[in-house]
Amino acid sequence: MPEGMKLGVLPLCRPTFDVEFAASILRSVLDVVDRSGFAVAGKPELLMDNRQVQGALAEIAEHDVDRLLVVQTTFTDAECITDLADHQTAPFAIWAPSEPRTGERLRLNAFCGLNLASHALGLRGKEFNWLHSNPDRTSPDRLRRLLQFGNPAKPAPARAVSSVCTGRAAEIVGNLRNAKIGRVGSRPPGFDTCDYDAKTLKDITGVEVEPVELEELFGAAKSVADDSVSAVKAEARSSLTGLDNVDQISLECSLRLKPALEGICRRRQFDAVAVRCWPEMFTEYGGAVCGPVSMLAEAGIPCACEADVEGALSQLILQQAAGSPVFLADMVDIDADDDTGVVWHCGQAPASMRDPAVEAKATVHSNRGQPLLFEFPLKPGTVTLMRISKAFGKHKMVLIGGEMLRRPLAFSGTAGVVRFERPAAAVKSGIIDNGLEHHLAVAYGEHRAILRSIAAGLGLPVLEL
């Protein structure tokens, strides 16, 4: 790309993350842009919502830019990205910064935002370039290459890797024909990753999806008897330290969600649930569902956050294949130099996944400040990652093999550092170029053989990363 071309820069941010850190990232990005010789249209500033994005786009349109650079300074949903792709003619790229694994708050979660964007854009057939890199370690030449277009990456083909579905695999496929998943609340706006089509899932798997209003869960939680709340608190205390150090009113609200969800599952005969976990859980109800999700998973009830129905389906299949609890996690960092990735979610991994060398602690949500969340690093051991995916509009089973390493906690909550079977850089490209969803089901053990057979029984091709 010749120097002097006009570049529009859209820095996306959300105020629930570390805005000061995001601002420093933007300054570093703009320094690289300046050293690359591009003329920047307007004065790029952090854009906190879609209204501000639309205003910035209108200003950029007046400059007739040659390229657009979306700077994913923090996690955002994909709504503004898809709107941009639908209405802009200039080629665009997304740059998401990496962040250090400090063991503290996930301050940016930018890779996850890139992940949501890649899935949404893939569903719409929109081409873009992308970069996941620390701007302080990114050269002007790398930025110039990012803004060159013409040979976009193509998704890898998913293939039928097994024609055999017998024994336990056939039994699991048969179980799905009678399974029900409850969807409690709707998925958040801009989370195309959590979309599903009930008829398509029924046709593929036999699983039925039944909607439940979020208000029903809140009402059930408020009606839980005090002795049941005491029992859940005792259960949590048996796994965690520091339970008395969090706000006790919010803690009780959180604990009530476990028996409430169990009751809904029992009455409606749900085998798994997908729950809208924010923002209403915090802003209207008053406690996090993350800790209860951990306890439900440990008890054998898969529970997906963000109302991710196909995430809950992935958990249900993997749990039956593994015969053990499953963690539905975000992939929040992949470091090619260290050749590892980090699976994380706020604080909801099953307690049996805890590294026994480290105590589990009670904590609060890093963005919302309310309990109950679990905090611990995941134990070392072989792991299988799986997802029933609709990437690029075609259902498939995604499989990733790896080894969870004994490492310090990467980010607050529940997290684990994985060395993949394949190079981390290839896995990163596989996730983004294939437009995969941001949730992956994780179980301990090597289960890919039976999962391939299950895929054959469901008529699904397999994408292995």
CORNOR-V28821 format. One record per backbone hydrogen bond with DSSP energy under -1.0 kcal/mol. NH is the residue of the N-H (numbers start at 0). CO is the residue of the C=O. Records with the same first field share a line. If there is no record, write none. Layout:
NH=CO + CO
This chain:
3=36
4=1
6=38
7=66
9=68
11=70
12=46
16=13
17=106
18=16
21=17
22=18
23=19
24=20
25=21
26=22
27=23
28=24
29=25
30=26
31=27
32=28
33=29
34=30
35=31
36=33
37=32
38=4
40=6
46=10
52=48
53=49
54=50
55=51
56=52
57=53
58=54
59=55
60=56
62=59
65=5
66=5
67=90
68=7
69=92
70=9
71=94
72=11 + 70
74=107
77=189
81=77
82=78
83=79
84=80
85=81
86=82
87=83
92=67
93=128
94=69
95=130
101=99
102=409
106=104
112=108
113=109
114=110
115=111
116=112
117=113
118=114
119=115
120=116
121=117
122=118
123=119
124=121
125=120
128=91
130=93
132=95
136=133
137=134
142=138
143=139
144=140
145=141
146=142
147=144
158=461
168=165
170=166
171=167
172=168
173=169
174=170
175=171
177=174
178=175
180=207
181=271
182=209
183=273
184=211
190=187
193=190
194=191
200=196
201=197
202=198
203=199
204=200
205=201
207=178
209=180
211=182
215=212
216=212
217=213
218=214
219=215
220=216
221=217
222=218
223=220
228=224
229=225
230=226
231=227
232=228
233=229
234=230
235=231
236=232
237=233
238=235
239=235
240=359
244=241
250=246
251=247
252=248
253=249
254=250
255=251
256=253
257=254
259=255
260=256
261=257
262=258
263=259
264=260
265=261
266=262
267=263
269=264
270=179
271=179
272=301
273=181
274=303
275=183
281=278
282=278
283=279
284=279
285=280
286=280
287=370
290=371
292=288
293=289
294=290
295=291
296=292
297=293
298=294
299=296
300=295
303=272
306=274
307=304
308=306
311=307
312=308
313=309
314=310
315=311
316=312
317=313
318=314
319=315
320=316
321=317
322=318
326=441
328=439
329=343
331=341
334=339
338=334
339=334
340=417
341=332
342=415
343=329
344=413
352=349
353=350
354=376
357=354
360=374
361=240
362=372
364=369
368=364
372=362
373=346
374=360
375=412
377=414
378=352
380=403
382=401
383=442
384=399
385=440
386=397
388=395
392=389
393=390
395=388
396=460
397=386
398=462
399=384
401=382
402=418
403=380
404=416
406=404
411=103
413=344
414=375
415=342
417=340
418=402
420=400
426=422
427=423
428=424
429=425
430=426
431=427
432=428
433=429
434=431
435=430
439=328
440=385
441=326
442=383
444=381
450=446
451=447
452=448
453=449
454=450
455=451
456=452
457=453
459=454
461=158
462=396
464=398
